[in-house]
Amino acid sequence: MTITTTDKLTLYTNHGCPWAHRAHIALAELGVPFEEVIIDLDTPRTAEYLAVNPRGQVPTLSYNGDIIVESGIVANFLADQYPSHLVPESSAPGGALRRAQIAVFVDAFVSKFQGHLFKFFSAAESERDALVETAVAALVKEVEPRLKDASPYFGGSDKLTLVEVQTGSFIVRLLALGKGGVYPATLLPAIEAQAPNFWAWAQKVAVHPSVTGIFNEDKVVARTRERIAKLRAPKA
Ligand SMILES: N[C@@H](CCC(=O)N[C@@H](CS)C(=O)NCC(=O)O)C(=O)O
């Protein structure tokens, strides 16, 4: 969709960051015009950027000069500010319930599943098989049942929802880093076998243009490998 607005939006971002990617998915899906400022995360933040966001992190959204930080809040704000197919308003019939279901899904995905995937980056070789088992078990318990009516997106929606806005960046990374050999070769086959709802949903999410828009698979795989090498390098 394309939203016509006189609002002035500036997104401070970095295309390698999965958290910032959430804001991009929301903006792409809504079709809201915005200005982009790329923040170099390899060098110390400038005083100018620290004045915008003292945490120095991306994403940051400037909405007509008001600053909004934290990717989940930025994405929720965009979905609320520009009503759309992403999420019903809480006053709509069933709206509050759907919003609660979305929030529960996102919480379960990030805090119960995605957290295990981050651990692969610093895990020793001997810990990796057990980590696959723990991650897949958490996915099966916490995420899989909540996608039983996905068709193809959350809750039977034929368009992206706020669920895919908040999790799509992690889905494309899961598939890319799985195929790219960053995660153990057993991870994706175990997910496909044990979490079929999730697997079918993830295949659709990962090819949606609003999700793939800023995603550079080769670069993300290469950068993640570099990061892992640094984390595993013996400390001087
Ligand atoms: N909780 C934050 C996390 C954002 C975050 O960790 N961004 C990273 C890049 S992926 C960052 O800005 N790192 C730079 C730093 O922490 O100094 C959010 O969801 O917005």
The ligand as an SDF file (V2000), in Angstrom:
LIG
                    3D

 20 19  0  0  0  0  0  0  0  0999 V2000
   17.0580   -3.4630   21.6390 N   0  0  0  0  0  0  0  0  0  0  0  0
   17.5150   -2.6970   20.5070 C   0  0  0  0  0  0  0  0  0  0  0  0
   18.7160   -3.3900   19.9260 C   0  0  0  0  0  0  0  0  0  0  0  0
   19.2960   -2.6470   18.7480 C   0  0  0  0  0  0  0  0  0  0  0  0
   20.7220   -3.0770   18.4680 C   0  0  0  0  0  0  0  0  0  0  0  0
   21.3090   -3.9190   19.1700 O   0  0  0  0  0  0  0  0  0  0  0  0
   21.3140   -2.5100   17.4150 N   0  0  0  0  0  0  0  0  0  0  0  0
   22.7040   -2.7720   17.1720 C   0  0  0  0  0  0  0  0  0  0  0  0
   22.9660   -3.0980   15.7220 C   0  0  0  0  0  0  0  0  0  0  0  0
   22.1990   -4.6110   15.2230 S   0  0  0  0  0  0  0  0  0  0  0  0
   23.4850   -1.5150   17.4630 C   0  0  0  0  0  0  0  0  0  0  0  0
   23.0230   -0.4130   17.2160 O   0  0  0  0  0  0  0  0  0  0  0  0
   24.6910   -1.7060   17.9740 N   0  0  0  0  0  0  0  0  0  0  0  0
   25.5660   -0.6380   18.2650 C   0  0  0  0  0  0  0  0  0  0  0  0
   25.7890   -0.4400   19.7240 C   0  0  0  0  0  0  0  0  0  0  0  0
   25.1650   -1.1400   20.5350 O   0  0  0  0  0  0  0  0  0  0  0  0
   26.5950    0.4330   20.0540 O   0  0  0  0  0  0  0  0  0  0  0  0
   16.3900   -2.5730   19.4920 C   0  0  0  0  0  0  0  0  0  0  0  0
   15.5810   -3.5040   19.4000 O   0  0  0  0  0  0  0  0  0  0  0  0
   16.3170   -1.5390   18.8240 O   0  0  0  0  0  0  0  0  0  0  0  0
  1  2  1  0
  2  3  1  0
  2 18  1  0
  3  4  1  0
  4  5  1  0
  5  6  2  0
  5  7  1  0
  7  8  1  0
  8  9  1  0
  8 11  1  0
  9 10  1  0
 11 12  2  0
 11 13  1  0
 13 14  1  0
 14 15  1  0
 15 16  2  0
 15 17  1  0
 18 19  2  0
 18 20  1  0
M  END
$$$$
